[in-house]
Amino acid sequence: MQVELSGGPYALTAGSDGAIWVTLIHSGEIARIDISGKAEIYAVATDSKPAIITRGQDGALWFTRTGDDRIGRITVTGEQSSFGLPTGSAPYGITAGPDGALWFTAMGTSSVGRITLDGAVTQWPAGGHGPSMITTGPDGALWFTLNGSGAIGRLEPTGDAVTVRALPTSNAGPVGITATHDDAVWFTEIAAEQLGRIPLNDAIQEIPLAGKPHAVAADPAGGVWVTLWGADQIARVTADGETTTFGLPPGSEPHGLAIGPDGAVWVALESGFVIALRLHEAVD
C-alpha cells in the first residue's frame, strides 16, 4: 500500500487506534493513515518541524517540535496540546519511558529530558554532543545516540548515572536506535555506513551497511529493519547479521520506520514524491 503525502513524511509510529501516525516535518503537520490507506491531516504550526513521534502510555501520540522548541501531544481524535522547552532546545528523539513518562533528546542543549503526562519537564546533560534518537532499553534504562560525539549514551530513569560508550569507529555519526527482544540495543552509523549492536554488558558490534543507514526498528520476527537514506533502500538485518535489501523509487530519501499492528513495515519517504509506503505488499 502506498499513500501519497505532501509536507515531508519523516517519522512514524503505530497508534493505539490501529492507525499509523506520521510527522510531516516540512509543512508542520501530523498525518493519520488508517488501514484502508485514507489519510487525515492535522495542522500543528508552520514553523514547528515535527520530527520524531511515539505512542505514550496514555494512548496519545507525543512528538518533538524541533522548530519551535516544544513537545507536542495529539490524541487519536485529533485534539492537540503542547509544552514549551527552553529556547534553543531543538528537541528531536522521543520515546515512551519505563516510568510512564516520555523521554526526549534536545540537540541544541545537548541534554536528555523527561516529560510527565501532565507536562512537567526535567532535563539532564547528555554526556556528549548532539543527542539524536532515544529508546527504552531491555534493561529499563534510556539509551540514546550522541551524533556529535560518536558515542552511545545510557541514562537511568532516575536521571542519575549517565554513562557514555565511545564507538569503535571514530566519526561514526550514530542516529537511529532501538531495543530488540534479544536483549540488545541496535543503532545506525550514518557517516560510517554501519549498523551497530550492543548486547547488554558486552562489546559493541558493527556491521557494514552501505547507503547511509538512518532509522532502525525492531522486527517482531527477530532482527531489525533499517532505512538506507543514501541508497533509496530499506534493509532487513537478522540477529546473525544477514542482510537483505529492498529497493525504493529513486529520490525517495527514506527516513522513519514503524511496524504496523498487522506486522507490516511502514517507511516514511521524505523527498521527491513524499509518500508513506506500506512495505509488506511491496517487498513480497
Backbone bond lengths (Angstrom), bond angles and torsions (degrees), N, CA, C in turn:
res aa  C-N    CA-C-N  psi(-1)  N-CA   C-N-CA  omega(-1)  CA-C   N-CA-C  phi
1 M - - - 1.463 - - 1.524 109.93 -
2 Q 1.326 116.38 132.36 1.447 122.07 177.03 1.523 109.52 -120.20
3 V 1.306 116.05 134.76 1.455 121.58 179.19 1.513 107.55 -125.71
4 E 1.311 117.33 119.40 1.463 120.75 -179.20 1.522 109.92 -83.25
5 L 1.325 115.35 128.10 1.457 121.57 178.56 1.521 109.20 -134.16
6 S 1.318 117.10 131.62 1.452 119.61 170.90 1.521 108.20 -88.40
7 G 1.324 117.01 167.87 1.453 120.20 175.61 1.503 115.13 100.55
8 G 1.337 118.38 -0.68 1.451 120.45 175.43 1.513 115.04 83.00
9 P 1.358 119.65 66.74 1.465 120.49 174.83 1.523 110.69 -54.36
10 Y 1.326 116.62 128.90 1.464 119.55 -171.77 1.525 113.43 -124.63
11 A 1.330 117.64 -51.08 1.467 121.03 -179.59 1.518 109.05 -136.38
12 L 1.349 116.22 157.63 1.457 121.23 -176.62 1.518 110.33 -139.29
13 T 1.336 114.46 159.92 1.456 120.80 170.43 1.518 108.97 -155.63
14 A 1.303 117.08 154.48 1.464 121.25 175.47 1.521 108.93 -82.88
15 G 1.333 116.95 130.08 1.452 121.48 179.56 1.514 112.87 -87.21
16 S 1.316 115.58 168.17 1.463 121.07 177.98 1.523 111.63 -70.23
17 D 1.349 116.64 -11.48 1.464 122.58 -179.80 1.516 112.89 -93.79
18 G 1.348 117.72 5.36 1.453 121.58 -179.40 1.505 114.47 83.15
19 A 1.335 117.73 2.50 1.463 122.34 178.40 1.527 110.18 -98.31
20 I 1.338 115.67 168.04 1.454 122.56 173.93 1.527 107.94 -103.05
21 W 1.328 116.19 131.18 1.462 122.61 -179.09 1.523 108.79 -110.41
22 V 1.321 116.19 134.22 1.465 122.47 -169.70 1.525 110.23 -129.25
23 T 1.331 117.02 136.67 1.459 120.11 171.18 1.526 109.49 -86.37
24 L 1.326 115.95 138.49 1.464 122.93 174.89 1.521 106.78 -111.97
25 I 1.327 115.02 93.18 1.455 120.91 -166.45 1.521 113.72 -68.74
26 H 1.331 117.70 -30.24 1.461 119.42 -176.93 1.526 113.19 -83.08
27 S 1.317 117.34 -34.81 1.468 120.28 -176.09 1.519 113.10 -94.76
28 G 1.335 117.96 -8.13 1.460 119.99 -179.03 1.517 112.21 69.59
29 E 1.353 116.25 51.20 1.464 121.66 -177.40 1.522 110.10 -140.52
30 I 1.327 114.60 164.90 1.463 122.91 172.13 1.518 107.57 -121.29
31 A 1.332 116.61 135.84 1.461 121.23 178.45 1.520 110.12 -112.73
32 R 1.321 115.08 145.88 1.461 122.59 173.50 1.517 107.76 -118.85
33 I 1.341 117.06 127.56 1.461 121.95 -179.69 1.520 108.16 -118.29
34 D 1.348 116.62 120.71 1.461 119.21 179.93 1.523 111.05 -86.49
35 I 1.317 117.48 177.69 1.462 121.08 -173.08 1.530 112.96 -65.88
36 S 1.334 117.43 -17.08 1.463 120.40 177.52 1.522 112.12 -87.85
37 G 1.346 116.83 -8.54 1.456 120.82 -177.95 1.511 114.13 96.77
38 K 1.338 117.93 1.75 1.460 120.71 178.45 1.513 109.75 -74.60
39 A 1.341 116.54 132.50 1.454 121.75 -178.23 1.527 110.94 -109.25
40 E 1.325 115.57 137.80 1.454 122.93 170.74 1.517 107.84 -117.53
41 I 1.331 117.13 139.99 1.452 121.69 -176.01 1.531 109.65 -115.03
42 Y 1.336 115.30 134.07 1.461 121.54 178.26 1.530 108.63 -120.45
43 A 1.320 116.06 120.41 1.458 120.29 178.85 1.525 110.20 -70.74
44 V 1.323 116.36 140.13 1.459 121.58 175.29 1.524 107.93 -109.12
45 A 1.307 117.51 -78.87 1.468 124.00 173.44 1.524 106.17 -163.21
46 T 1.318 117.58 143.22 1.463 120.02 -172.91 1.520 112.80 -62.59
47 D 1.327 117.91 -28.34 1.462 120.65 -178.34 1.528 112.77 -101.86
48 S 1.323 117.60 12.95 1.468 120.26 -172.19 1.521 114.03 -79.76
49 K 1.313 118.76 -27.35 1.470 123.96 -177.95 1.529 112.63 46.75
50 P 1.326 118.63 64.77 1.469 120.29 177.03 1.528 110.12 -58.08
51 A 1.317 117.28 129.70 1.462 120.35 -174.38 1.524 111.50 -112.66
52 I 1.324 118.63 -86.35 1.457 121.79 -176.21 1.527 109.60 -99.98
53 I 1.323 116.20 145.30 1.469 122.76 -175.57 1.522 109.54 -133.00
54 T 1.334 116.10 144.99 1.464 120.76 179.03 1.521 109.29 -148.79
55 R 1.302 116.70 162.17 1.464 121.10 176.61 1.511 109.74 -91.45
56 G 1.326 115.87 127.96 1.450 120.40 177.01 1.516 111.38 -85.13
57 Q 1.330 115.64 168.42 1.460 119.90 -179.81 1.528 112.13 -72.64
58 D 1.339 116.34 -7.77 1.466 120.60 174.95 1.525 111.65 -89.09
59 G 1.342 117.80 2.62 1.456 122.22 179.67 1.513 114.38 85.20
60 A 1.341 117.92 -8.14 1.459 121.62 177.07 1.525 110.11 -85.91
61 L 1.327 116.41 168.50 1.454 122.44 176.54 1.525 107.86 -102.27
62 W 1.327 115.92 130.19 1.458 122.52 180.00 1.516 108.40 -113.82
63 F 1.331 117.06 140.10 1.458 119.73 -176.15 1.524 110.90 -147.68
64 T 1.324 114.52 153.49 1.461 120.29 178.49 1.526 110.09 -86.92
65 R 1.332 115.72 139.13 1.462 122.50 176.40 1.529 106.64 -111.08
66 T 1.336 114.57 86.79 1.457 121.34 -173.77 1.523 112.29 -62.98
67 G 1.327 116.95 -32.01 1.459 120.53 -174.45 1.509 115.00 -76.41
68 D 1.339 118.32 -29.33 1.466 119.39 -176.36 1.531 112.98 -126.90
69 D 1.335 116.39 20.94 1.469 122.15 171.08 1.528 112.55 56.53
70 R 1.325 115.55 53.51 1.455 120.37 178.52 1.529 109.85 -139.32
71 I 1.330 115.36 159.32 1.461 122.16 168.70 1.521 106.81 -106.64
72 G 1.330 116.38 124.76 1.457 121.30 -178.29 1.518 111.92 -99.05
73 R 1.330 114.78 155.36 1.461 121.99 176.78 1.521 107.72 -139.57
74 I 1.341 116.63 132.76 1.455 121.00 176.75 1.525 108.50 -135.52
75 T 1.317 116.36 131.75 1.456 119.99 178.04 1.519 109.51 -79.94
76 V 1.315 117.06 169.46 1.470 120.42 -179.86 1.520 111.74 -69.45
77 T 1.338 117.68 -10.75 1.467 120.74 174.63 1.525 111.79 -99.42
78 G 1.333 116.98 3.65 1.459 120.60 173.69 1.513 116.63 94.74
79 E 1.334 118.63 5.85 1.458 120.34 179.09 1.532 109.28 -79.71
80 Q 1.335 116.27 132.38 1.462 120.53 -173.76 1.520 113.12 -116.70
81 S 1.331 114.21 151.55 1.458 122.57 169.14 1.520 106.35 -149.05
82 S 1.330 116.96 166.62 1.465 119.85 178.74 1.519 109.86 -151.78
83 F 1.333 114.99 162.26 1.452 122.12 -174.83 1.521 108.67 -134.68
84 G 1.329 116.02 129.27 1.446 121.20 -175.04 1.517 113.78 -79.47
85 L 1.342 115.58 149.67 1.452 124.61 174.98 1.524 108.28 -121.14
86 P 1.318 118.63 166.88 1.465 119.86 177.32 1.526 112.11 -56.02
87 T 1.310 116.19 144.53 1.463 121.25 178.61 1.519 110.69 -56.07
88 G 1.328 116.08 133.53 1.456 121.41 -179.51 1.512 114.76 88.07
89 S 1.336 117.70 6.09 1.469 120.72 -178.63 1.522 112.24 -63.97
90 A 1.336 117.45 -41.05 1.469 122.18 -176.58 1.519 111.91 50.60
91 P 1.348 118.03 61.63 1.469 119.72 179.16 1.519 110.88 -63.32
92 Y 1.325 116.64 145.81 1.468 119.65 -176.47 1.520 111.85 -134.23
93 G 1.345 118.55 -74.23 1.458 120.51 -178.70 1.514 111.69 -78.96
94 I 1.343 117.10 154.45 1.463 121.63 176.45 1.522 108.79 -154.75
95 T 1.327 115.51 145.16 1.458 120.98 179.72 1.524 109.36 -151.18
96 A 1.323 116.24 154.84 1.459 120.82 172.71 1.521 108.02 -76.91
97 G 1.337 116.29 127.47 1.456 120.36 -177.06 1.518 112.45 -87.30
98 P 1.331 117.16 173.37 1.459 121.72 -179.50 1.529 112.72 -77.21
99 D 1.346 115.41 -7.14 1.463 121.12 -174.53 1.524 113.16 -107.14
100 G 1.341 117.27 10.81 1.460 121.14 -180.00 1.508 113.89 88.09
101 A 1.333 117.91 -9.40 1.466 122.06 177.48 1.528 109.89 -94.16
102 L 1.339 115.77 174.96 1.459 122.10 173.60 1.523 107.62 -105.75
103 W 1.320 116.13 141.32 1.460 121.96 179.29 1.517 108.56 -118.44
104 F 1.320 116.59 140.59 1.462 120.13 -174.69 1.526 110.45 -142.03
105 T 1.329 115.77 162.32 1.458 121.81 173.45 1.521 109.03 -105.19
106 A 1.332 115.63 148.85 1.465 121.88 175.75 1.522 107.17 -123.13
107 M 1.328 116.28 103.67 1.460 120.65 -174.85 1.522 111.56 -65.37
108 G 1.331 116.14 -37.86 1.450 120.05 -174.48 1.506 114.27 -68.92
109 T 1.323 117.73 -28.53 1.461 121.82 -179.16 1.520 112.22 -112.41
110 S 1.336 116.72 7.82 1.476 122.19 -179.68 1.526 111.26 47.13
111 S 1.323 114.44 54.52 1.458 119.94 -177.82 1.523 111.13 -135.60
112 V 1.328 114.73 164.72 1.461 122.88 172.82 1.517 106.82 -116.59
113 G 1.330 116.98 134.27 1.451 120.64 -176.41 1.512 113.09 -121.79
114 R 1.323 114.22 159.22 1.461 122.84 176.11 1.524 107.33 -126.42
115 I 1.326 117.01 131.62 1.449 121.17 177.29 1.528 108.96 -127.18
116 T 1.323 116.02 125.78 1.459 120.40 179.18 1.523 109.59 -77.15
117 L 1.315 116.36 169.63 1.461 120.22 -178.24 1.519 112.48 -65.21
118 D 1.347 117.64 -19.48 1.461 119.63 176.67 1.527 112.40 -99.89
119 G 1.353 117.00 9.97 1.450 120.87 169.87 1.507 117.37 95.26
120 A 1.321 119.96 8.32 1.466 121.72 177.67 1.532 109.39 -77.49
121 V 1.339 115.96 127.82 1.466 121.42 -174.04 1.523 110.97 -113.64
122 T 1.339 115.62 135.88 1.461 123.31 171.20 1.521 107.30 -130.80
123 Q 1.341 117.29 140.72 1.456 120.23 -179.55 1.524 111.22 -131.66
124 W 1.371 115.39 149.63 1.449 123.15 179.09 1.533 109.58 -132.52
125 P 1.325 118.24 151.36 1.465 120.41 173.99 1.526 110.74 -59.68
126 A 1.330 115.48 139.92 1.469 120.09 -175.95 1.519 112.90 -81.46
127 G 1.325 117.98 -12.69 1.458 119.73 -179.72 1.510 113.72 84.98
128 G 1.338 116.82 6.97 1.455 121.80 179.92 1.511 109.75 -174.84
129 H 1.320 116.11 -175.92 1.459 121.23 -174.57 1.531 112.05 -100.11
130 G 1.326 114.92 147.02 1.454 121.06 172.87 1.502 116.13 65.52
131 P 1.347 119.42 48.12 1.470 118.41 176.02 1.520 109.78 -58.49
132 S 1.316 116.47 131.89 1.468 121.27 -172.05 1.524 110.70 -113.13
133 M 1.322 119.07 -101.53 1.458 120.45 -179.15 1.530 110.73 -92.38
134 I 1.339 115.12 161.41 1.461 121.29 -172.37 1.526 109.50 -142.80
135 T 1.316 116.24 147.81 1.464 120.97 179.17 1.520 109.45 -146.76
136 T 1.314 116.68 157.58 1.463 121.37 170.91 1.524 108.13 -86.41
137 G 1.322 116.20 122.23 1.450 120.50 -176.45 1.514 112.71 -80.60
138 P 1.318 116.92 169.63 1.468 120.91 178.90 1.524 113.03 -65.34
139 D 1.342 116.98 -13.39 1.453 121.68 178.06 1.527 112.49 -95.17
140 G 1.337 117.04 4.08 1.452 121.03 179.08 1.512 114.40 83.04
141 A 1.329 118.54 1.00 1.458 122.10 176.15 1.533 109.50 -91.26
142 L 1.342 116.42 168.25 1.454 121.83 176.20 1.517 108.41 -97.54
143 W 1.323 116.45 125.23 1.460 123.50 179.68 1.519 108.48 -112.49
144 F 1.330 116.33 138.68 1.464 119.14 -177.12 1.527 110.32 -148.11
145 T 1.330 115.01 153.83 1.460 121.27 178.01 1.518 109.55 -88.12
146 L 1.322 115.84 139.47 1.471 122.36 174.76 1.522 106.96 -109.82
147 N 1.326 114.89 88.58 1.459 121.01 -172.86 1.517 111.96 -60.45
148 G 1.329 117.01 -39.58 1.451 120.31 -176.91 1.511 114.55 -80.13
149 S 1.329 117.37 -13.02 1.467 121.20 -178.46 1.518 113.35 -111.68
150 G 1.334 117.48 -4.94 1.460 120.04 -178.36 1.504 112.46 61.19
151 A 1.353 115.52 47.47 1.458 119.87 -174.21 1.518 110.26 -149.23
152 I 1.331 115.01 169.94 1.455 123.27 174.65 1.526 107.81 -116.71
153 G 1.334 116.48 131.20 1.455 121.05 178.80 1.517 111.28 -105.22
154 R 1.326 114.73 154.52 1.461 121.65 177.85 1.523 108.26 -138.03
155 L 1.327 116.56 132.03 1.459 121.89 -177.43 1.520 109.77 -132.65
156 E 1.314 115.88 128.86 1.458 119.78 174.85 1.532 109.81 -65.69
157 P 1.341 118.67 147.75 1.471 120.41 -178.69 1.525 113.48 -65.29
158 T 1.319 118.00 -9.83 1.468 121.04 173.12 1.529 111.15 -79.19
159 G 1.334 116.79 -10.08 1.454 121.20 -175.60 1.508 113.16 87.58
160 D 1.320 117.65 -0.46 1.464 122.09 179.78 1.526 110.45 -96.98
161 A 1.315 115.00 166.72 1.471 122.31 169.21 1.525 112.98 57.41
162 V 1.335 116.17 63.33 1.461 120.42 170.09 1.520 108.13 -75.31
163 T 1.323 117.22 127.98 1.458 121.73 174.51 1.518 108.60 -123.12
164 V 1.315 115.71 146.18 1.464 121.66 -177.73 1.520 108.52 -128.36
165 R 1.336 115.60 130.60 1.460 120.78 178.28 1.519 109.16 -115.93
166 A 1.331 116.23 115.69 1.463 120.65 176.93 1.525 109.83 -67.14
167 L 1.320 116.38 144.61 1.460 120.60 -179.61 1.530 110.54 -82.58
168 P 1.331 117.55 150.80 1.468 120.06 179.16 1.523 113.05 -59.45
169 T 1.341 116.53 -33.37 1.456 121.06 179.37 1.523 109.19 -95.60
170 S 1.319 117.06 120.55 1.465 120.23 179.31 1.526 109.82 -70.63
171 N 1.328 115.93 152.31 1.470 122.18 179.75 1.528 111.63 54.12
172 A 1.341 116.83 40.29 1.466 121.08 -176.33 1.517 112.40 -72.38
173 G 1.338 117.74 -31.08 1.464 120.72 -178.79 1.517 113.32 68.37
174 P 1.345 118.98 54.64 1.469 119.41 -179.89 1.522 112.04 -66.61
175 V 1.334 116.29 142.45 1.474 121.15 -178.52 1.528 110.34 -131.55
176 G 1.329 117.60 -78.75 1.459 121.67 -175.55 1.513 112.22 -73.86
177 I 1.339 116.16 153.59 1.466 120.40 179.25 1.523 109.00 -155.47
178 T 1.328 116.83 144.04 1.462 121.62 178.01 1.524 109.46 -153.86
179 A 1.309 116.05 155.77 1.464 121.50 173.47 1.523 108.80 -100.41
180 T 1.316 116.41 146.64 1.461 120.95 179.53 1.520 110.03 -123.38
181 H 1.348 114.64 167.85 1.459 119.58 -175.85 1.521 113.34 -79.32
182 D 1.352 117.34 5.10 1.469 119.39 174.11 1.535 110.26 -96.93
183 D 1.355 115.36 23.17 1.463 121.40 178.52 1.527 111.88 59.29
184 A 1.312 115.58 42.19 1.460 121.00 177.86 1.521 109.50 -134.37
185 V 1.314 115.28 163.33 1.456 123.06 172.64 1.527 107.07 -117.18
186 W 1.330 116.37 128.69 1.457 122.49 179.79 1.528 108.92 -110.25
187 F 1.328 116.35 147.87 1.460 120.09 -179.85 1.533 109.65 -150.13
188 T 1.320 115.31 160.25 1.462 120.60 179.41 1.520 110.43 -103.72
189 E 1.328 115.72 149.20 1.459 122.93 174.60 1.526 106.82 -120.57
190 I 1.326 116.08 95.83 1.462 119.63 -171.29 1.530 111.71 -69.79
191 A 1.336 117.86 -37.48 1.459 120.07 -178.47 1.524 111.93 -75.19
192 A 1.329 116.44 -40.47 1.465 120.86 -179.28 1.519 112.40 -82.88
193 E 1.338 117.41 -8.89 1.467 123.23 -177.53 1.529 110.44 54.27
194 Q 1.343 113.48 58.52 1.456 120.86 178.38 1.525 109.75 -141.97
195 L 1.324 114.19 160.70 1.451 122.64 171.66 1.517 107.11 -111.95
196 G 1.336 116.36 131.91 1.451 119.88 -178.83 1.515 111.92 -109.37
197 R 1.328 115.89 155.36 1.464 121.99 178.46 1.525 108.54 -141.83
198 I 1.328 116.03 131.86 1.464 120.97 176.72 1.525 108.66 -119.16
199 P 1.309 119.00 101.29 1.463 119.63 168.46 1.535 106.92 -67.01
200 L 1.306 117.99 139.51 1.452 120.13 -176.87 1.533 110.56 -55.77
201 N 1.331 114.40 130.77 1.473 122.07 178.25 1.527 112.42 60.51
202 D 1.321 115.92 31.99 1.460 119.32 179.52 1.524 108.75 -137.55
203 A 1.316 116.51 177.60 1.460 122.03 -176.25 1.524 111.24 -72.98
204 I 1.322 115.44 150.61 1.467 121.80 176.01 1.517 109.25 -72.83
205 Q 1.337 115.59 133.58 1.456 121.76 175.72 1.530 108.84 -108.64
206 E 1.329 117.16 146.72 1.462 121.55 177.89 1.522 109.80 -130.13
207 I 1.352 115.72 135.50 1.460 122.84 -177.83 1.520 108.46 -121.55
208 P 1.333 119.62 122.34 1.468 120.67 177.56 1.533 110.55 -59.56
209 L 1.339 115.97 136.37 1.461 120.54 -177.71 1.523 107.93 -152.06
210 A 1.325 116.77 86.52 1.456 122.04 -174.13 1.524 111.40 -63.84
211 G 1.327 116.16 144.12 1.458 120.58 175.90 1.510 114.39 117.44
212 K 1.339 117.95 16.25 1.467 123.57 178.18 1.536 112.09 58.17
213 P 1.323 117.17 71.64 1.473 120.61 178.93 1.519 110.95 -61.52
214 H 1.335 116.00 135.88 1.466 120.46 -174.77 1.525 112.01 -117.92
215 A 1.325 117.79 -70.34 1.464 121.53 -178.77 1.521 109.82 -103.56
216 V 1.347 115.53 155.19 1.460 121.00 179.02 1.519 108.10 -139.96
217 A 1.334 116.32 140.29 1.463 122.11 179.89 1.515 108.93 -137.19
218 A 1.326 115.84 141.24 1.464 120.73 179.24 1.519 110.72 -69.37
219 D 1.324 116.72 136.08 1.458 123.06 174.34 1.521 108.17 -90.72
220 P 1.336 119.46 124.57 1.469 120.36 179.56 1.519 113.37 -57.34
221 A 1.341 116.75 -23.66 1.464 120.45 179.79 1.526 112.25 -85.99
222 G 1.332 117.34 -2.44 1.463 121.49 -178.28 1.513 110.98 116.17
223 G 1.315 116.49 148.25 1.452 120.31 -178.05 1.516 112.00 75.83
224 V 1.332 115.32 -161.23 1.466 120.76 -175.97 1.521 110.96 -141.48
225 W 1.340 114.58 161.74 1.459 123.64 168.88 1.524 108.04 -107.97
226 V 1.329 116.57 143.69 1.460 121.86 -176.64 1.520 109.27 -136.58
227 T 1.341 117.02 138.59 1.458 119.81 171.10 1.518 109.37 -88.48
228 L 1.329 116.42 134.42 1.461 122.61 176.62 1.521 106.73 -105.93
229 W 1.332 114.86 89.11 1.458 122.14 -171.45 1.528 112.40 -59.91
230 G 1.333 117.02 -38.64 1.454 120.23 -176.02 1.507 114.90 -82.70
231 A 1.344 117.34 -8.96 1.462 120.54 -175.53 1.522 113.27 -117.49
232 D 1.353 117.47 1.24 1.467 121.37 -176.14 1.529 110.59 53.66
233 Q 1.329 115.04 50.94 1.456 121.82 179.88 1.527 109.91 -142.62
234 I 1.323 115.53 163.04 1.452 120.85 161.70 1.524 106.82 -120.50
235 A 1.316 115.61 158.16 1.460 120.18 -179.34 1.514 110.01 -132.68
236 R 1.314 115.29 146.85 1.458 121.03 169.83 1.516 107.41 -111.01
237 V 1.325 116.24 127.37 1.455 121.94 -177.84 1.524 108.30 -121.15
238 T 1.315 116.89 124.36 1.457 120.89 -179.78 1.528 110.04 -77.78
239 A 1.317 116.16 169.65 1.462 121.00 177.99 1.521 111.67 -61.36
240 D 1.340 117.19 -22.87 1.464 121.69 178.36 1.521 112.74 -89.35
241 G 1.344 117.10 -0.20 1.461 120.46 178.24 1.515 115.21 91.22
242 E 1.336 117.68 4.66 1.471 119.75 177.51 1.523 109.36 -73.32
243 T 1.329 116.86 129.32 1.465 122.06 -172.48 1.522 111.83 -115.98
244 T 1.337 115.37 133.76 1.461 122.36 172.48 1.521 107.38 -126.13
245 T 1.340 117.06 131.03 1.463 120.49 -179.01 1.525 110.69 -111.00
246 F 1.338 114.55 152.41 1.457 122.62 179.16 1.523 108.36 -131.22
247 G 1.336 115.97 130.32 1.452 120.94 -176.49 1.521 112.93 -78.84
248 L 1.335 115.41 148.64 1.453 124.01 174.68 1.519 108.11 -120.45
249 P 1.333 118.81 166.84 1.469 119.91 179.33 1.526 111.90 -57.37
250 P 1.337 118.30 146.15 1.472 120.99 178.77 1.525 111.69 -56.60
251 G 1.315 115.97 140.89 1.459 120.47 178.64 1.509 114.11 77.08
252 S 1.329 118.44 17.48 1.467 121.43 -174.67 1.526 113.64 -69.29
253 E 1.328 117.01 -39.08 1.469 122.63 -172.28 1.529 111.59 53.25
254 P 1.324 117.74 65.92 1.467 119.72 179.75 1.523 111.35 -68.59
255 H 1.313 115.89 135.80 1.461 121.17 178.68 1.527 110.04 -122.36
256 G 1.345 118.48 -94.15 1.454 120.87 -171.13 1.518 114.33 -74.08
257 L 1.336 114.27 156.20 1.459 123.18 177.18 1.518 109.50 -130.83
258 A 1.322 116.07 149.98 1.469 121.02 173.13 1.515 108.59 -152.72
259 I 1.313 115.97 150.47 1.457 121.89 174.68 1.524 107.50 -99.55
260 G 1.333 116.60 123.65 1.451 121.62 -178.91 1.519 112.22 -74.73
261 P 1.330 117.34 169.20 1.467 120.87 -178.15 1.526 113.59 -63.71
262 D 1.343 116.65 -20.03 1.460 120.15 177.95 1.526 112.32 -96.76
263 G 1.355 116.72 7.60 1.454 120.68 179.48 1.506 114.50 89.85
264 A 1.345 118.02 -3.54 1.459 120.84 178.21 1.522 110.01 -70.69
265 V 1.336 116.52 152.25 1.462 122.66 178.09 1.524 108.60 -98.45
266 W 1.311 115.55 127.83 1.462 121.59 178.19 1.524 108.72 -112.55
267 V 1.330 116.96 142.36 1.454 121.41 179.47 1.526 109.00 -135.09
268 A 1.315 116.56 140.50 1.464 121.93 177.28 1.521 108.87 -96.64
269 L 1.325 116.33 126.61 1.458 122.50 179.25 1.528 108.00 -106.94
270 E 1.311 116.50 117.51 1.463 119.84 -169.50 1.519 115.03 -80.53
271 S 1.306 119.24 -45.95 1.464 120.49 -169.58 1.521 112.58 -105.41
272 G 1.331 114.66 178.39 1.464 119.90 -179.66 1.502 111.44 68.00
273 F 1.325 115.87 -113.40 1.450 122.50 -177.71 1.519 112.59 -80.40
274 V 1.331 117.43 -10.51 1.462 124.97 -177.33 1.534 113.44 39.58
275 I 1.326 115.38 85.28 1.460 120.99 -178.71 1.525 109.99 -127.28
276 A 1.291 115.50 157.84 1.461 121.29 167.10 1.515 106.03 -105.53
277 L 1.300 117.12 127.84 1.463 121.54 -170.13 1.504 110.69 -117.74
278 R 1.313 116.38 123.42 1.465 121.03 174.28 1.508 107.84 -85.89
279 L 1.343 116.56 116.67 1.445 119.87 -165.04 1.510 116.24 -91.14
280 H 1.320 119.64 -11.61 1.462 118.54 -173.92 1.511 111.14 -66.67
281 E 1.357 117.56 -21.64 1.458 120.48 173.66 1.526 111.31 -88.35
282 A 1.348 116.52 -34.23 1.456 120.02 -173.13 1.528 112.49 -76.18
283 V 1.321 118.83 -29.56 1.449 119.17 -173.27 1.520 113.83 -99.01
284 D 1.331 117.67 -6.22 1.472 119.05 179.23 1.537 110.39 -67.91
